[in-house]
Amino acid sequence: MESRPGRTINVIKLWLARNPTSLKFHKVRDSVVRGINSVNSKMFHLNLHKCENVLLKNVDIIAPVDSPNTDGIHIGKSNGIAITASRISTGDDCISMGDGSTNISITSVWCGPGHTGLASEA
């Protein structure tokens, strides 16, 4: 099969469209995100995809304990992500990491009552 420019981007857009997320960061670089509150997302609350050198600070994520697949923060194909001074209370993973994620720092994050604090989905 011959590769066509834009095909990968279209596949990613289709996946994101089928997986509802409250807030998506795509190819964000050298940024600070703070003071975000996300309540009762249908799936991922925050999704960082192909991001670099991003600090998430004072993030408050809340979903009912019985809500399925409500990952707090999902990180995929990103580098240099720091999450600190945050509270993640979901029915699923607090923080999940997809393939290609490197140099991830998580400090001072309260996590619960979901079934996993940190999950690798690679």
OpenMM code with the backbone's topology and positions (N, CA, C; nanometers):
from openmm import Vec3, app, unit

residues = "MET GLU SER ARG PRO GLY ARG THR ILE ASN VAL ILE LYS LEU TRP LEU ALA ARG ASN PRO THR SER LEU LYS PHE HIS LYS VAL ARG ASP SER VAL VAL ARG GLY ILE ASN SER VAL ASN SER LYS MET PHE HIS LEU ASN LEU HIS LYS CYS GLU ASN VAL LEU LEU LYS ASN VAL ASP ILE ILE ALA PRO VAL ASP SER PRO ASN THR ASP GLY ILE HIS ILE GLY LYS SER ASN GLY ILE ALA ILE THR ALA SER ARG ILE SER THR GLY ASP ASP CYS ILE SER MET GLY ASP GLY SER THR ASN ILE SER ILE THR SER VAL TRP CYS GLY PRO GLY HIS THR GLY LEU ALA SER GLU ALA".split()
positions = [
    Vec3(0.0829, -0.1171, 0.0000),
    Vec3(0.0000, 0.0000, 0.0000),
    Vec3(0.0877, 0.1239, 0.0000),
    Vec3(0.0605, 0.2157, -0.0867),
    Vec3(0.1376, 0.3384, -0.0983),
    Vec3(0.0921, 0.4385, 0.0086),
    Vec3(0.1898, 0.5007, 0.0742),
    Vec3(0.1577, 0.6006, 0.1770),
    Vec3(0.1234, 0.7335, 0.1113),
    Vec3(0.0202, 0.7971, 0.1603),
    Vec3(-0.0207, 0.9271, 0.1081),
    Vec3(-0.0031, 1.0324, 0.2165),
    Vec3(0.0463, 1.1510, 0.1808),
    Vec3(0.0573, 1.2577, 0.2805),
    Vec3(-0.0790, 1.2888, 0.3405),
    Vec3(-0.0820, 1.3096, 0.4697),
    Vec3(-0.2062, 1.3439, 0.5367),
    Vec3(-0.2852, 1.2243, 0.5871),
    Vec3(-0.2503, 1.1031, 0.5415),
    Vec3(-0.3256, 0.9846, 0.5826),
    Vec3(-0.3151, 0.9627, 0.7332),
    Vec3(-0.1961, 0.9757, 0.7905),
    Vec3(-0.1780, 0.9564, 0.9343),
    Vec3(-0.2600, 1.0577, 1.0124),
    Vec3(-0.2595, 1.1813, 0.9697),
    Vec3(-0.3357, 1.2856, 1.0378),
    Vec3(-0.4848, 1.2519, 1.0344),
    Vec3(-0.5345, 1.2046, 0.9209),
    Vec3(-0.6755, 1.1690, 0.9102),
    Vec3(-0.7127, 1.0538, 1.0033),
    Vec3(-0.6228, 0.9563, 1.0184),
    Vec3(-0.6469, 0.8439, 1.1083),
    Vec3(-0.6534, 0.8938, 1.2524),
    Vec3(-0.5626, 0.9834, 1.2898),
    Vec3(-0.5625, 1.0399, 1.4254),
    Vec3(-0.6910, 1.1191, 1.4494),
    Vec3(-0.7324, 1.2007, 1.3536),
    Vec3(-0.8554, 1.2788, 1.3694),
    Vec3(-0.9757, 1.1866, 1.3854),
    Vec3(-0.9803, 1.0768, 1.3113),
    Vec3(-1.0908, 0.9815, 1.3213),
    Vec3(-1.0926, 0.9182, 1.4595),
    Vec3(-0.9741, 0.8772, 1.5105),
    Vec3(-0.9661, 0.8176, 1.6436),
    Vec3(-1.0127, 0.9169, 1.7488),
    Vec3(-0.9673, 1.0414, 1.7398),
    Vec3(-1.0070, 1.1431, 1.8376),
    Vec3(-1.1564, 1.1715, 1.8306),
    Vec3(-1.2141, 1.1690, 1.7115),
    Vec3(-1.3575, 1.1932, 1.6960),
    Vec3(-1.4390, 1.0824, 1.7613),
    Vec3(-1.3877, 0.9614, 1.7583),
    Vec3(-1.4592, 0.8480, 1.8166),
    Vec3(-1.4352, 0.8355, 1.9671),
    Vec3(-1.3367, 0.9063, 2.0201),
    Vec3(-1.3019, 0.8996, 2.1613),
    Vec3(-1.3165, 1.0383, 2.2222),
    Vec3(-1.4359, 1.0711, 2.2711),
    Vec3(-1.4621, 1.2065, 2.3189),
    Vec3(-1.3689, 1.2471, 2.4328),
    Vec3(-1.3205, 1.3663, 2.4243),
    Vec3(-1.2283, 1.4228, 2.5214),
    Vec3(-1.2718, 1.5650, 2.5504),
    Vec3(-1.2632, 1.6043, 2.6763),
    Vec3(-1.3021, 1.7411, 2.7116),
    Vec3(-1.2063, 1.8445, 2.6539),
    Vec3(-1.0766, 1.8177, 2.6648),
    Vec3(-0.9776, 1.9155, 2.6188),
    Vec3(-0.8587, 1.8429, 2.5565),
    Vec3(-0.8304, 1.8736, 2.4293),
    Vec3(-0.7213, 1.8089, 2.3566),
    Vec3(-0.6107, 1.9097, 2.3285),
    Vec3(-0.4879, 1.8686, 2.3558),
    Vec3(-0.3700, 1.9481, 2.3214),
    Vec3(-0.2937, 1.8692, 2.2159),
    Vec3(-0.2779, 1.9254, 2.0980),
    Vec3(-0.2103, 1.8567, 1.9879),
    Vec3(-0.0941, 1.9435, 1.9402),
    Vec3(0.0268, 1.8878, 1.9476),
    Vec3(0.1499, 1.9557, 1.9046),
    Vec3(0.1725, 2.0883, 1.9787),
    Vec3(0.1399, 2.0903, 2.1064),
    Vec3(0.1664, 2.2079, 2.1900),
    Vec3(0.3097, 2.1977, 2.2398),
    Vec3(0.3824, 2.3109, 2.2366),
    Vec3(0.5232, 2.3116, 2.2776),
    Vec3(0.5499, 2.4251, 2.3746),
    Vec3(0.6421, 2.3971, 2.4685),
    Vec3(0.6946, 2.4992, 2.5592),
    Vec3(0.5830, 2.5818, 2.6224),
    Vec3(0.4907, 2.5145, 2.6918),
    Vec3(0.3731, 2.5827, 2.7458),
    Vec3(0.3447, 2.5408, 2.8891),
    Vec3(0.2701, 2.6262, 2.9585),
    Vec3(0.2212, 2.5972, 3.0932),
    Vec3(0.0688, 2.6029, 3.0889),
    Vec3(0.0054, 2.4975, 3.1406),
    Vec3(-0.1397, 2.4917, 3.1503),
    Vec3(-0.1714, 2.4809, 3.2989),
    Vec3(-0.2461, 2.5774, 3.3526),
    Vec3(-0.2752, 2.5730, 3.4961),
    Vec3(-0.4179, 2.6158, 3.5248),
    Vec3(-0.4678, 2.5635, 3.6371),
    Vec3(-0.5995, 2.6040, 3.6820),
    Vec3(-0.7151, 2.5476, 3.6018),
    Vec3(-0.6962, 2.4335, 3.5375),
    Vec3(-0.8035, 2.3705, 3.4597),
    Vec3(-0.8896, 2.2849, 3.5531),
    Vec3(-1.0208, 2.2972, 3.5408),
    Vec3(-1.1152, 2.2107, 3.6119),
    Vec3(-1.1984, 2.1374, 3.5072),
    Vec3(-1.2009, 2.0041, 3.5167),
    Vec3(-1.2788, 1.9239, 3.4228),
    Vec3(-1.3693, 1.8309, 3.5033),
    Vec3(-1.4995, 1.8341, 3.4733),
    Vec3(-1.5964, 1.7550, 3.5481),
    Vec3(-1.6781, 1.6680, 3.4515),
    Vec3(-1.6821, 1.5377, 3.4814),
    Vec3(-1.7685, 1.4412, 3.4119),
    Vec3(-1.7468, 1.4339, 3.2606),
    Vec3(-1.6239, 1.4183, 3.2187),
    Vec3(-1.5951, 1.3977, 3.0768),
    Vec3(-1.6524, 1.2634, 3.0322),
    Vec3(-1.6835, 1.2510, 2.9032),
    Vec3(-1.7355, 1.1244, 2.8511),
    Vec3(-1.6268, 1.0175, 2.8396),
    Vec3(-1.5008, 1.0604, 2.8235),
    Vec3(-1.3898, 0.9661, 2.8167),
    Vec3(-1.2675, 1.0338, 2.8764),
    Vec3(-1.1648, 1.0653, 2.7973),
    Vec3(-1.0482, 1.1352, 2.8514),
    Vec3(-1.0885, 1.2776, 2.8914),
    Vec3(-1.0401, 1.3210, 3.0057),
    Vec3(-1.0619, 1.4608, 3.0445),
    Vec3(-0.9643, 1.5505, 2.9683),
    Vec3(-0.8358, 1.5171, 2.9747),
    Vec3(-0.7326, 1.5911, 2.9011),
    Vec3(-0.6521, 1.4919, 2.8186),
    Vec3(-0.6214, 1.5278, 2.6955),
    Vec3(-0.5427, 1.4423, 2.6070),
    Vec3(-0.4282, 1.5253, 2.5496),
    Vec3(-0.3053, 1.4832, 2.5774),
    Vec3(-0.1883, 1.5489, 2.5212),
    Vec3(-0.1308, 1.4569, 2.4137),
    Vec3(-0.1262, 1.5040, 2.2901),
    Vec3(-0.0782, 1.4225, 2.1790),
    Vec3(0.0291, 1.4993, 2.1028),
    Vec3(0.1456, 1.4380, 2.0899),
    Vec3(0.2596, 1.4980, 2.0206),
    Vec3(0.2968, 1.6342, 2.0791),
    Vec3(0.2929, 1.6430, 2.2114),
    Vec3(0.3288, 1.7673, 2.2804),
    Vec3(0.4719, 1.7592, 2.3319),
    Vec3(0.5325, 1.8749, 2.3539),
    Vec3(0.6702, 1.8811, 2.4008),
    Vec3(0.6866, 1.9920, 2.5034),
    Vec3(0.7516, 1.9579, 2.6154),
    Vec3(0.7824, 2.0543, 2.7205),
    Vec3(0.6586, 2.1300, 2.7673),
    Vec3(0.5631, 2.0549, 2.8217),
    Vec3(0.4376, 2.1119, 2.8718),
    Vec3(0.4272, 2.0827, 3.0216),
    Vec3(0.3953, 2.1867, 3.0981),
    Vec3(0.3714, 2.1734, 3.2410),
    Vec3(0.2222, 2.1864, 3.2679),
    Vec3(0.1644, 2.0842, 3.3338),
    Vec3(0.0257, 2.0906, 3.3811),
    Vec3(0.0321, 2.1101, 3.5320),
    Vec3(-0.0295, 2.2178, 3.5810),
    Vec3(-0.0212, 2.2500, 3.7230),
    Vec3(-0.1589, 2.2934, 3.7732),
    Vec3(-0.1918, 2.2524, 3.8952),
    Vec3(-0.3204, 2.2867, 3.9572),
    Vec3(-0.4393, 2.2455, 3.8697),
    Vec3(-0.4347, 2.1226, 3.8216),
    Vec3(-0.5421, 2.0664, 3.7410),
    Vec3(-0.6340, 1.9877, 3.8349),
    Vec3(-0.7637, 2.0092, 3.8230),
    Vec3(-0.8624, 1.9412, 3.9067),
    Vec3(-0.9591, 1.8660, 3.8152),
    Vec3(-0.9561, 1.7323, 3.8242),
    Vec3(-1.0370, 1.6481, 3.7372),
    Vec3(-1.1272, 1.5609, 3.8238),
    Vec3(-1.2579, 1.5624, 3.7927),
    Vec3(-1.3535, 1.4873, 3.8740),
    Vec3(-1.4510, 1.4115, 3.7843),
    Vec3(-1.4700, 1.2827, 3.8161),
    Vec3(-1.5714, 1.1992, 3.7504),
    Vec3(-1.6198, 1.0974, 3.8531),
    Vec3(-1.7432, 1.0508, 3.8415),
    Vec3(-1.7936, 0.9512, 3.9367),
    Vec3(-1.7102, 0.8235, 3.9355),
    Vec3(-1.6997, 0.7592, 4.0493),
    Vec3(-1.6197, 0.6379, 4.0620),
    Vec3(-1.6682, 0.5266, 3.9695),
    Vec3(-1.7966, 0.5250, 3.9354),
    Vec3(-1.8500, 0.4188, 3.8507),
    Vec3(-1.8539, 0.4564, 3.7019),
    Vec3(-1.7892, 0.5650, 3.6650),
    Vec3(-1.7881, 0.6047, 3.5236),
    Vec3(-1.6752, 0.5318, 3.4501),
    Vec3(-1.7074, 0.4527, 3.3486),
    Vec3(-1.6054, 0.3743, 3.2783),
    Vec3(-1.5236, 0.4595, 3.1814),
    Vec3(-1.3983, 0.4232, 3.1654),
    Vec3(-1.3094, 0.4838, 3.0650),
    Vec3(-1.2947, 0.6352, 3.0778),
    Vec3(-1.2995, 0.6851, 3.1981),
    Vec3(-1.2835, 0.8297, 3.2177),
    Vec3(-1.1418, 0.8598, 3.2651),
    Vec3(-1.0426, 0.8283, 3.1828),
    Vec3(-0.9046, 0.8611, 3.2182),
    Vec3(-0.8940, 1.0106, 3.2466),
    Vec3(-0.8200, 1.0451, 3.3500),
    Vec3(-0.8014, 1.1851, 3.3822),
    Vec3(-0.7184, 1.2557, 3.2762),
    Vec3(-0.5940, 1.2099, 3.2595),
    Vec3(-0.5032, 1.2686, 3.1606),
    Vec3(-0.4441, 1.1553, 3.0778),
    Vec3(-0.4534, 1.1655, 2.9463),
    Vec3(-0.3904, 1.0676, 2.8579),
    Vec3(-0.2784, 1.1369, 2.7823),
    Vec3(-0.1607, 1.0737, 2.7825),
    Vec3(-0.0424, 1.1297, 2.7166),
    Vec3(0.0014, 1.0325, 2.6078),
    Vec3(0.0139, 1.0803, 2.4851),
    Vec3(0.0579, 0.9960, 2.3754),
    Vec3(0.1592, 1.0668, 2.2871),
    Vec3(0.2671, 0.9959, 2.2538),
    Vec3(0.3701, 1.0465, 2.1624),
    Vec3(0.4197, 1.1847, 2.2039),
    Vec3(0.4366, 1.2038, 2.3335),
    Vec3(0.4781, 1.3337, 2.3860),
    Vec3(0.6074, 1.3203, 2.4644),
    Vec3(0.6785, 1.4314, 2.4807),
    Vec3(0.8068, 1.4330, 2.5490),
    Vec3(0.8148, 1.5551, 2.6408),
    Vec3(0.8734, 1.5347, 2.7594),
    Vec3(0.8948, 1.6474, 2.8495),
    Vec3(0.7679, 1.7002, 2.9129),
    Vec3(0.6789, 1.6097, 2.9534),
    Vec3(0.5527, 1.6497, 3.0158),
    Vec3(0.5687, 1.6412, 3.1677),
    Vec3(0.5295, 1.7469, 3.2379),
    Vec3(0.5321, 1.7483, 3.3841),
    Vec3(0.3916, 1.7771, 3.4354),
    Vec3(0.3478, 1.6949, 3.5301),
    Vec3(0.2174, 1.7140, 3.5934),
    Vec3(0.2431, 1.7285, 3.7425),
    Vec3(0.1952, 1.8386, 3.8022),
    Vec3(0.2225, 1.8627, 3.9432),
    Vec3(0.1065, 1.9353, 4.0112),
    Vec3(0.1028, 1.9237, 4.1425),
    Vec3(0.0071, 1.9954, 4.2272),
    Vec3(-0.1359, 1.9847, 4.1739),
    Vec3(-0.1794, 1.8604, 4.1488),
    Vec3(-0.3104, 1.8394, 4.0871),
    Vec3(-0.3884, 1.7308, 4.1603),
    Vec3(-0.5202, 1.7270, 4.1337),
    Vec3(-0.6079, 1.6257, 4.1925),
    Vec3(-0.6871, 1.5610, 4.0791),
    Vec3(-0.6796, 1.4268, 4.0728),
    Vec3(-0.7494, 1.3530, 3.9680),
    Vec3(-0.8342, 1.2454, 4.0341),
    Vec3(-0.9642, 1.2594, 4.0220),
    Vec3(-1.0589, 1.1667, 4.0833),
    Vec3(-1.1518, 1.1151, 3.9739),
    Vec3(-1.1228, 0.9951, 3.9232),
    Vec3(-1.1983, 0.9407, 3.8102),
    Vec3(-1.2407, 0.7966, 3.8382),
    Vec3(-1.3195, 0.7413, 3.7458),
    Vec3(-1.3610, 0.6025, 3.7561),
    Vec3(-1.2643, 0.5072, 3.6894),
    Vec3(-1.1619, 0.5602, 3.6246),
    Vec3(-1.0662, 0.4759, 3.5530),
    Vec3(-0.9250, 0.5194, 3.5895),
    Vec3(-0.8360, 0.5277, 3.4922),
    Vec3(-0.6967, 0.5645, 3.5184),
    Vec3(-0.6850, 0.7141, 3.5462),
    Vec3(-0.6048, 0.7485, 3.6457),
    Vec3(-0.5779, 0.8908, 3.6704),
    Vec3(-0.4952, 0.9475, 3.5553),
    Vec3(-0.3861, 0.8782, 3.5244),
    Vec3(-0.2992, 0.9203, 3.4138),
    Vec3(-0.2663, 0.7956, 3.3321),
    Vec3(-0.2889, 0.8031, 3.2019),
    Vec3(-0.2538, 0.6913, 3.1138),
    Vec3(-0.1562, 0.7410, 3.0084),
    Vec3(-0.0635, 0.6517, 2.9705),
    Vec3(0.0369, 0.6883, 2.8704),
    Vec3(0.0326, 0.5914, 2.7541),
    Vec3(0.0220, 0.6467, 2.6351),
    Vec3(0.0259, 0.5674, 2.5141),
    Vec3(0.1695, 0.5517, 2.4671),
    Vec3(0.1856, 0.4910, 2.3518),
    Vec3(0.3192, 0.4665, 2.2983),
    Vec3(0.3895, 0.5971, 2.2624),
    Vec3(0.5218, 0.5935, 2.2674),
    Vec3(0.6028, 0.7066, 2.2246),
    Vec3(0.6136, 0.8200, 2.3248),
    Vec3(0.5696, 0.7993, 2.4481),
    Vec3(0.5802, 0.9043, 2.5496),
    Vec3(0.7085, 0.8860, 2.6295),
    Vec3(0.7877, 0.9938, 2.6412),
    Vec3(0.9142, 0.9881, 2.7137),
    Vec3(0.9293, 1.1108, 2.8024),
    Vec3(1.0172, 1.0966, 2.9030),
    Vec3(1.0511, 1.2076, 2.9914),
    Vec3(0.9265, 1.2692, 3.0559),
    Vec3(0.8484, 1.1837, 3.1220),
    Vec3(0.7253, 1.2259, 3.1883),
    Vec3(0.7517, 1.2354, 3.3383),
    Vec3(0.7139, 1.3475, 3.3994),
    Vec3(0.7339, 1.3687, 3.5429),
    Vec3(0.5984, 1.3932, 3.6091),
    Vec3(0.5710, 1.3166, 3.7149),
    Vec3(0.4450, 1.3307, 3.7879),
    Vec3(0.4791, 1.3475, 3.9359),
    Vec3(0.4477, 1.4647, 3.9930),
    Vec3(0.4772, 1.4912, 4.1330),
    Vec3(0.3589, 1.5607, 4.1996),
    Vec3(0.3401, 1.5325, 4.3267),
    Vec3(0.2353, 1.5962, 4.4078),
    Vec3(0.0984, 1.5899, 4.3411),
    Vec3(0.0630, 1.4705, 4.2935),
    Vec3(-0.0670, 1.4494, 4.2303),
    Vec3(-0.1474, 1.3541, 4.3185),
    Vec3(-0.2657, 1.3985, 4.3625),
    Vec3(-0.3569, 1.3129, 4.4376),
    Vec3(-0.4413, 1.2378, 4.3363),
    Vec3(-0.4511, 1.1065, 4.3561),
    Vec3(-0.5158, 1.0222, 4.2566),
    Vec3(-0.6110, 0.9236, 4.3223),
    Vec3(-0.7307, 0.9092, 4.2687),
    Vec3(-0.8230, 0.8094, 4.3206),
    Vec3(-0.9649, 0.8490, 4.2867),
    Vec3(-1.0621, 0.7731, 4.3039),
    Vec3(-1.0620, 0.6345, 4.3532),
    Vec3(-1.0562, 0.5317, 4.2408),
    Vec3(-1.0274, 0.5734, 4.1162),
    Vec3(-1.0245, 0.4818, 4.0017),
    Vec3(-0.9375, 0.3603, 4.0262),
    Vec3(-0.9392, 0.2678, 3.9328),
    Vec3(-0.8687, 0.1418, 3.9547),
    Vec3(-0.7188, 0.1502, 3.9326),
    Vec3(-0.6680, 0.2518, 3.8624),
    Vec3(-0.5241, 0.2630, 3.8379),
    Vec3(-0.4794, 0.4075, 3.8504),
    Vec3(-0.3718, 0.4291, 3.9220),
    Vec3(-0.3152, 0.5633, 3.9308),
    Vec3(-0.2455, 0.6015, 3.8024),
    Vec3(-0.1552, 0.5163, 3.7567),
    Vec3(-0.0784, 0.5409, 3.6340),
    Vec3(-0.0836, 0.4142, 3.5499),
    Vec3(-0.1235, 0.4276, 3.4251),
    Vec3(-0.1374, 0.3111, 3.3369),
    Vec3(-0.0629, 0.3331, 3.2067),
    Vec3(0.0031, 0.2284, 3.1603),
    Vec3(0.0681, 0.2304, 3.0303),
    Vec3(-0.0211, 0.1575, 2.9324),
    Vec3(-0.0607, 0.2267, 2.8262),
    Vec3(-0.1487, 0.1665, 2.7267),
    Vec3(-0.0759, 0.1465, 2.5955),
    Vec3(0.0541, 0.1330, 2.6028),
    Vec3(0.1352, 0.1163, 2.4810),
    Vec3(0.1256, -0.0262, 2.4309),
] * unit.nanometer
topology = app.Topology()
chain = topology.addChain("A")
for resn in residues:
    res = topology.addResidue(resn, chain)
    for name in ("N", "CA", "C"):
        topology.addAtom(name, app.Element.getBySymbol(name[0]), res)
